[in-house]
Amino acid sequence: MLTLRVQQMTIDGHPYTCPECASEAFTFDGTGFIAALPVRGNCWQSHSWEEPLITLGALKEINAVRTGREKAEDIDTFEITIGGAHIVGILRPEVTVDDIRQVVKRVYWQRIVKPGLRRRKNAVKRAIARPVKRGARNAVAAAQAAALEAAWTAQAGGYEPDPDHTPEPINPCPACKGKGEHRIESRLHDTTRVRCAVCHGTGEID
């Protein structure tokens, strides 16, 4: 049995379609071994008809002269003259190795490469925005502290801040609680102070 899946076809320039529903897409099915037997047409709506112009022998000739496809962009066409009628058509594409390769490329780009690039781009944007936001928060906190100090000075009548006073850290280190060090107490030795390894003794974290 030989089957050709026709996407479009014309006979002497006139479109050839299903005689019942006018569908352009159909199949020509040839059976048996006698070349003179006419083939049957079958459309996607289950309509079937006998085509006396195209025999099994003609169907084999069409299959022999078809261009075929090697790349994804190729179109499988045929052009032949049968009984004085000039027949031109496009066959439904068969899957090629290049089709599979193109699908794999699209899937690789859409699902692996493109999301990875998007994540990198977003990470860079967050890395740039984080110091800016932190600097803005610190600036607001400093401005608020200055305003409170000015208000207190005005109310206290010339209050002078203690020069030895260490302000509380804006972002205190959770490991040392903003002290910048850890105290190790022992009954055998004096109390030992060890610099915090998290904030490196500053008492603050970024």
N, C-alpha and C positions, 0 to 999 in steps of 0.2 A: 504494500500500500504506500502511495506517495501523496503527501499532503503539503500544499503551499499555502501559507497564511498571507493573504493579500490585504494590504492597508488601503491602497487606492489603485484604481486601474481605469484606463480609457481604451476604447476601441475606435480607431479612426478619429480620435480627438473628442469622442463623446464619453462622458463618465459611465462606467459600468457599475451598477449597484444591485442589491437584492431586489428581485422583481416584486416582492410583497411589501417590504418596509423601507426600501431605498437606502439601506445601510451600505456605506462604502467599504466597510471592513467585513471580510468573509474568508472562507477557506475553500480551496479546490481540492477535492479528494478523489484520487484515482485508484481503482482496485483492479486486480486481475493481471493478466499477461498480454492481453490483446491490445495493441497500440491504437486501434481504431475505436475502441469503446469510449463514449463520452464520459467526462468527469461529472461529479456532483458538486454543486455549490451549497455551502452551509453558512448562514450568518449567525451572529451572536444572539439573535432572538429566536433561534431554533427553527428558522425557515429553511427549507431544503428544495433544491431544484436541479434539473439536469441541463447541462450546458453542451449542446451538440457541437458548437464551434471549437471548443477546446477538448481534445481527446487525451487519452493517457499518453500517447506519443508526444503530443504538443506540450503536455505538462512536464514531461521529461526534458524537452527542449528548453522550456522556460527555466527549469532548474539548472540546466547546463550553462545558460548564457547569463544568469543572474550575477551581479557584481560581487555580492557577499559583503561582509564587514570584517575589518581587521582592527580598526580603532573605534573608540566610542563615538566619534563625530561622523563616522561613515554612514551612508544610507544604502540599503540593499535594494537595487533597482533592476529592472529587466526591460528589454525592448526586442520585439520579435514580430515577424510577419507570418501569419497563418492563414492560408486560403485566401490571400489577397487582402486580409484585414491587418492593419497595423496596430499592434497591441503594445502599450507602454504601462508599466505599473511599478508600485513600490511594495516590497514585501515587509511584513512585520519583522522587526529586528530580532535576531537570535543573540543570545548572551555570548559575549566574547571575553577573552582574558583581559582586554583593556577596559571593558565595562566593570569587571570586578575590581581592577586596579583603581579606577576612578572612584568607585564607591568606597573602597578602603581609604583612599586619600581624603575624601570628604568626611568620613566618620572620624578619621584620625585628627583632622583639623578642627572639626566642630566639637568633638567630645574630649579631646586630650590637649591639643596645642593651644587652641583659642581660650579655653577656660584657664589654663595655666598662665598664659600671658595676662589675662584679665586679673587673676589673683595677684600676680607680680605688680601690675600697675596699681591696683588698690592698696597693696602693701606699701609701695613707694609714696602714694598720696597720704596714707595714714602717718607714715614716718615723718613726712614734711609737716603735716598739720599738727602733730603731737607737741613738738617744741613750741610752736606758735601759740597753741592753746594754753600750754603750761606757762609760757611767758606772760600771756595776757592775764591768767589767774594770779600769778605772782605780782604783776603790776597793780592789779585791782586790790590785792591784799595789802600791798605796801601803801597805796594811796589811802585806804581805809585806816590803816594804822597811823599814818601821818595826820589824818583828819581828827582821829580820836585824841592823839597826843596834843594837837593844837587846842582842841576843845577843853581838855583837862588842864592845860597850862593856863588858859584864860580863866577857868573857874578857880584854880588853886592859887592864882596870883603870882605868876612868875615861877612856877615849879620847874626845877632843873632835873632832868633825868639822871639817874645813877650811871656814871661812866663805866662802872664795872658790871652793870647788868647785862646779861646775855639774853637776847630775845628768844622766844620760843621758835623752833624751826617751823617753817611753813608746811613742809612735807616731812614730818618726823619719820625717822627710820623705825620700822616696826620691830626690828631685832633688838635694838638698844633703847627704844622708846625715846629717841631724840637726844640721848646723852652723849652719843659718840664713843662710848666705851662700856666695857663690862667690868664689874667689880667682883673679884674672886676673894672671898673671905676664908680664912683658915685659922685654926687655933694654934698652929705651930709657927705660922709666919704672919707678917704684917699683911694688911689688905693689899691685894695686887690689882692694878688697873690695866686692862688689856683693850687696845683699840678695836673698835667694831670692824669686822671684816666686810660687812655688808655696805656700810656707808663710808668706810675708810676714815672714821673719826669725825666726820662733819656733822653727824646727827640728822642729816637730811638725805632724801633720795630723790632722784629725778622723776 
